[in-house]
């Protein structure tokens, strides 16, 4: 590789970025057997098998480049010398018209039609109505004078996969779709503008537009630091990514050959890579029997802890493609203490991320603590004045245990607990806890934010008898924010503790800004056909996942503010969803006790 060129292996779906100084455009041919490079003296095409020069020309600094679909032709646009057509079969080049290709603004200024008979060019600065879209017949480069556009300020023009449509984007952020009406000869071709969608645009200039190589209806646009994915058939937004570009402008976009990753380049030499769509690949599943469920995942995301009958508490290695049990201590009486005789009874239980403490809250008011090293159990008979312990959670650093009691108080216990925990910090809730000795009709939850500074406490109705309430507790300031949430079933905090995602019956998904008082609903997605029993947020904060009735996972894009897609992952309702601390593994559990692991 020459200086300034780097190769990166993508392993995650997070935004990747790096800086590239003195960048020059590179372009692979459709079959990847040729690579175009350019510098201040010449433009060359290399054979990628031998890395020898296939053809070269003393035409300096190509600003834009495109190949015909059959890789017979290559076209380059240059600042000083205009358009050049390359015959890659014979190695000959042909000088074209002196079009004024402008760096940064005409980077997307070339495209071939799908039949390789026409090339579209966009040249000239797009501001002040000076850009120009023109069409040329191959190989003569004779202009198609009748094929004109009534719009100026255009920055890019692209043919659809089937060649039946032309898409343009402009300086004002508008995206337009034209039907191409052909005739016996290329000279007979006409463009007909489809009805414009006023929502199909960016807030400012769109610099580039590219079709997905695998989905003929998907295309990407870039501008002002934002990458958007659109559906050509519906003319609607599918996905939106906000990248990190210090200059605020994004001038190039392209897809990976598998159509799963989008790359965007800013004019500040920064490149961002985005995973187009969250993708789950199945790792393995555990069928441990009814009532089986996960207790927690370790700090390092390598160990999953489950409880089931008669197996008891088990540790599983989840760092490999096949789940394998890990030898561990026996937690005395764990099965009878954690798993109730009635499958409808929810016994609050969890294990700390350091795997050193297992805690269980009981309806009789006792709090049970196991030492993870010995498996021995200690009992605190009355942590909430004899009232039931309804929900428990460990802080991410495993230093605090939070318990919710029917006395309408939250207790914070310092860990580790070699003996029964004592002298907790006690904080009254901003709302009363509704009595429900059966544990059937009401669902109680306690959850920490990833930074351990925010705690959410809630109770919600499963049978509709309770509207639902939640309290957001700032541990540092010891202050509460109260939320009223109808038919609340599941919740998840963002990494920074400022956003709260909730699932409801049957209202669907909601995203709250809990950094304001009162809390503000940012997003509301109606989903009346499915109950959303549990929710979780991806580590990058871009995707909200809801576990639904019917074994469905609902994926919601928080940037585009819309449901992206649904997946059927279980036969019965998904009652628990959670990510590993590193965000790379998703664990889902259904009402039959089947636990599945997914690579995210």
C-alpha positions, 0 to 999 in steps of 0.5 A: 500500500502507498503512503496515506492508504489504510485498510480497516476491518469492521467488527461492530455496528458502531460509528467508526471514524478516522482522519485522512490527510491529503486525500485523493479519490480511489475507485474500484471497478465493478469487478474489483479487478481495477483500481483508479488512482490520481495525483497532481501529475497523472491519473492511472488504473491499476490491475489489482492482481499484479498491481501493475499499471493497466492504463495511465494518462497525464491528466492530473487530479481527477475530482470524480470517477465512474465505471460503466456496469460492464467495466468496459468504460471509465469516466473521470472529471478533472478540474483543469481538463474536464471530462475524460473517457477511458476504454478499459479494454483497449487502454485508450483514452478520449478527451471529452468536453471541457466541463468545469468540475469543482473540487468538493462540489462535483465529487458525485458528478458522473454516472453511467446509465444501466445500459451503458449508452449514456453518461450523466455529468454534473459540473460547475459550482451549484450555488448561484444557479451555475451548476449544469446537468448534461447527458452524453452518448457513448462512446462518441460523447455526443451531447443529448441536447433534448435531455435537459433538466428544468432545475439548477443548483444540482449537485448529483445525478444518479441512474437507478439500477434498472435504468428507468429512473434518474435521481437528482439532489441539489444545493437546497437539499431537495431530492427529485425522481425522474422517470426516463422515457426511452425511444428507438434511439438514445436521442429520443430519451426524455425525463418526466418528473414524478410528484415531489415528496416535500419530506424527501430532502435534507435541511441544506445541500446534498452532496452525493447520492448512491444506490445500494448494490444489493437492494435496488430500492435503497439509496443513500444521500449525504449533506451537513454531516447527516447520512440518510437512507431512502426507499425509492419505491415509497419515497420515504426515509428508512434510516438516518445517521448523524456522523462526526464531521468537524466541518459540518459537511459530508461530500461523499457516500458509498456502500460496501458490496454486501449493502450492510455498511455505508461510508461517508467522507467529510471535507475535513478529511474524516471518514465515518462508517455506519452499519445500515441496519442492526443485524442479529445473528443467532449464537445459541439458545438454552431451553431450560424449562418453564420459569427459566430466565437470566439473572445477569451478565458479567462485567466483561460480557463473557458470562451469562448467569441463569436460573431454572428448575431443577438445574438451579443457578448456572454460569455460561460462557458466552464468548464463544459461538457455542454456549458452554456451562462453566463450573461454579459453586452451588447456591444453596436453596436457590431454586426454591427461593427464586422460582415460585410454585406458581409461574405467574409469580414474579420473584425479584432476583439479580446477580451483580456484574462481578458475580460476587453477590446474588440477591432475591427479594421475597413477598414475605418481606425478607431479602436473601443474599448469597456469597458468589464465592461460597454459595452460602445464603444470608437473610435479612428478615425485614428490610422494608418494615416487614413489607414485600420486596418487589424489585431489586437491581445492582449498580453497574460497578456492583457496589450498590444494591437497590431494593424496592419495597411495598412500604413505598421506599427505595433502599440503597445497600453498600456492597460487598455484603459478607454478612446480611446487609444493614443500615441502608440509605432509605428514600421515600418514593414520590408515589405510593406503591399499589398493593398486590400480594399476588404479584400477578397484575402489577410489574415492578422494576428498578434499573440503574443507568450505565454510569450508576448515577441515575435510578429508575423505579416503576410499577405498571399494569399487566392486566390494565388495572393500574395506569403506571407510575415511575420515579427517576432518582438522581443519586448525587442530588438525591432528587426525584422526578415523577412520571405517569405512564399508562399501562407501563410494562418495560423500561430501559435507561440510556447510557448517560441516564438522560433518556428513558425508553418505555414499553406499553400495552397497547400504546407501544414505545415511548422515549422520554427526556428525563433530564428536564422537569417535567420529563418530555416525551421525545418519540411516541410510536403507536403499536396497538397490535402488540404488547411490548413487555420489555425494552432495551437500548443499544449501546450507541443509543441509536436503536430501541428494541422492544420484546413483544407478544407473539415472539416479536422483536421490534426495532426502532431507529431513534435518529430516523424516529421510526420503526425499522423492522420486526423479527420473529425470534421466539414462539411465545411472548418475549418477556426479557431483553437485555444487552451485554455490557459491551453491547455486542450480545443481545439476550432474549427470553420468552414466556416458555423459559427459552433463552436466546443469544444474538450477535448484534 
